[in-house]
Amino acid sequence: MNAQIQIIKTAQGHMALCQDTPKDIAPAWFAVDFWRAKDAVVGSSKGRYTTWFVAFEHSHWVLRHYWRGGLMEKFSKDAYVYTGLENTRAMAELRLLNILYHEDFAVPKPIAANIVRDGLFYRADIIIERVEGAEDLVAKLSKGLMNTEQWQALGATIAQFHQRGVYHADLNAKNILFQPAQTAPITPERFYLIDFDRGELKTPSPQWQQSNLDRLLRSFNKEQGKLPSLAFTADNWSSLMMGYQAAMQSA
């Protein structure tokens, strides 16, 4: 059963809150300066733009702003045309994560989203829970190999998402996390998919599923072009596909 998302009207737009979101959350929480004032910024991830990691009670959160890319970035770095709350990128991503998290898929726990109206446009931010002890595959493979069983497990994980009809718009090596086995609580190692911006639930189809896989392979090859020592080989990809195909056939 999927938990409901609560919509709160604010002075400048709306907040969307998930089941366990603190009830005193306010729009200010979506700005990194709020957390800097509390000395709660514990790290960041720098890509085209910065994603912030902040400490909240006994967990860490990820704070991400929605930035434009491609040609539209030249006109506005972060403003999108507003066509309704449910059509905003933050709302769509939060709802998708909320569904998948409560179905026990390997995704981060969603916390909340904030949508700020500005005339015909909007800007948005999302907060999710950081996956404890995890690192992205580029970071992991830059330090050493994954074994055959792990590559097969990764393929099986992607297959589970595809069977559910989950389309990931940017499936790449940096949007896959590896979480080692945990001792407290005891949990096995696990692969997570992150960053579901522009993701959606679709009717399963070999066409878009293969396109997802092709994108991932291009990503591994691109990262290896930048870092030749990256522990990725054609055999590794074959192992991933073996795990993927076995999981798809067993469904």
N, C-alpha and C positions, 0 to 999 in steps of 0.2 A: 504494500500500500504506500502511495506517495504522500508525504507530508505536504500540507498546504503552504503556500507562500502568502505572507501578509503584505498588503500594499498600504503604505503610510503616505499621506499627502504632506508635503513640506512647503515652506515658503517659496521655494524655487522650482519644485517639481515633485518627484516621488522617491521614496525609498522602498525597496522590496526586501522583506526579512524572511529568513528560513526558520525552521522549527526551533533551533537552539540559539538563535540570535539574541544577544543581550537586549532586554527591553529598553534600556536607557541609551541605545545607540542613537547617534545624531548625525546629520550630514557632515559635521566637522570631522568625524572619524575617517572620512574618505580622503582626507588631505594629509600628506606626510608630515606637514608642520605640526599637526595635532599630536602625532606620536613623538616627534622630535622634542616637543615641549615636555613630554613625559619621560624623556630619555629611554624610549621604548623601541627605537629603530635598531634592529639587530643584524641587518645585512641588506643586500640588494643583489639584483641580477641585471646586468647591463647588456642589452641587445641594441636594437635601434633606439629604444627608450628604456628608462629604468623602471624595474618592478621592485617594490620595497617589501622587506620582511619586518614585521613588527611583533612584539611580545604582548600577548593579552592573557592575563591570569596564568593558566598552566599550559598554554599552547602558543604556537606561533601562527600568525596570519600572513597572507600574501595580499598586498594592496596593489591593484593594477588599474591604470587609467587606459581608456580606449583612445588610441591614436590612429589617424588615417595613414594610409600608405598609397603607393602608386601615384598616378597623375593627380588625383584629388588632393593629395598632400600639399601640392603647390598652391592651392586655393585656401585650404584650412587644415591645420594640423590635427584638430580634434573635434570639429563641429560636424554633426550629421543632421540631415533633414529629418524633422520629427513628423512621423505619420501615425503616431499612436504609441502608447506605452508598451504594448506587447510586441511592437515591431522594433523596439530599440535593441541594440546589440547586447547590452548588459542584461536586459530582461530575458532575452532569448537564451543567453548562455546560462544564466542562473537557473532558469526553469529546466533546461536540459541536464545540468549537473544535479539538480534536486531529484529528478527522476532516476538518473543512473545511480546516484549515491544510495538512495533508498531501495534500489534493486541489487545492492551489493556489488556494483561494478567498481573496478579499480580506478576511481577518480577522486580528486580532493573533495573534502567536505565543503559544500557551499555555505556561506555565511550571510551575505547581503549584497545588494547593489544600490547605487544612487544615480538617479537620472536628473540632470539639471536642465530646465527649459531656458531657451534664449530666443524668443520670438519663434521663427519657423524652424529653429535648430535646437539641438540638444548636445550636451556633453555627459559623459558617464564614467563611472568607476565600479569596480567589483572587489569584494573581499572574499577570499576562500581560505581554508585552513591549509597550512603547509604540511606536506607529507613528511612525517618525522623520519630523519635519518636517511632520506633518499637523495640521489643525485641523478642528473640527466645522463643519457647514454654517451654523449660526447665526453663528459667528464670521466665517466667510468672507463670507457674504452681507451682514453688517453693514458690510463694508468696500468692497464693490463687486459688480459683476455677474459671473455665469457666462455664457459664450456658449452658443449653441444646441447646438453639438457636445458641450459638457460636460454639459448637461442630458440629452441623448440618451444619452451614455455612462453617466450615473447610472441612467437607466431600464434600460439593457441590463444593468448590474451587478445591479440588483434582480431582473431576469428570470432571470439565471443562478442566483441563490439559489432562486428559486421553482421553476425547472425541477428542481433537485436535491431539492426538497421541504423546503427550510429555512424553518421558521416562526419569524419573529422576533416575540417577544411584545410588543415595544415599539419598533416601527420609527418613529422620529421624527427630526427634523432634527439633534438633538444626538447621536444615535447613528449618524450617518453622518459619516465623516471624508473630507476631500479632501487627498491627498498630491500636491504638485507634482512635476514631473519631477525626477529626481535625476541628478547628474552622476557620482557615485562611490559605488556602481556606477551605470552608466547604466541608468535605468529610466524608463518613461513615467509621466505623471501617472495617478493611480488613486483610485478611491473605495473606502473600506473600510466595512464594517458592524461595529459594536462592541456590547458589552453584550448577551450572549445568555442572560442569566438568564431561566429559564422557556421558552427556545427549545427546539425539537425538530425532528426529521425526521419529516415526515408525507407521506402520499400526496398528490401535487399535486392541487389542487382549485381551480376558479375562485372558490368561495365564500370560503375563507380567504385566498386570494391577493388578492382584491379588498378584503377587510377590512383586510389589511396596507396596501394602497395608500391606502385611505380614511383610515386612521389617520395615515399620513404627510402627507396633504394637510391634515388638521385641525391637525397639528403646525406646518406652515408658516404656516397662517393664524393660529394662536394666537401664534406668535413674531412675526408681523408686527403683530398687535394690540398687543403689548408694545413693539415697535420699528417704527413706521410707515415708517422709511427702509430697512427690510430689503429687499434687492434680490430680490424674488420677485413674479412676476406670473402671471396666468392663462396667458399665452403660454409662460412657463417650464414650467408644469405640462403643457401640451400637448406641449412638446418632450420632457419626461421620458416621457410616455406613448407618444409616437411611438417613442422608443428601446426602451421596454419591449415594446411590441407587435411591433416588428420582430424583436427577439431571440426572443420567444416563438414567433413564426411560423416562424423559421428553424431552430428546434430539430428 
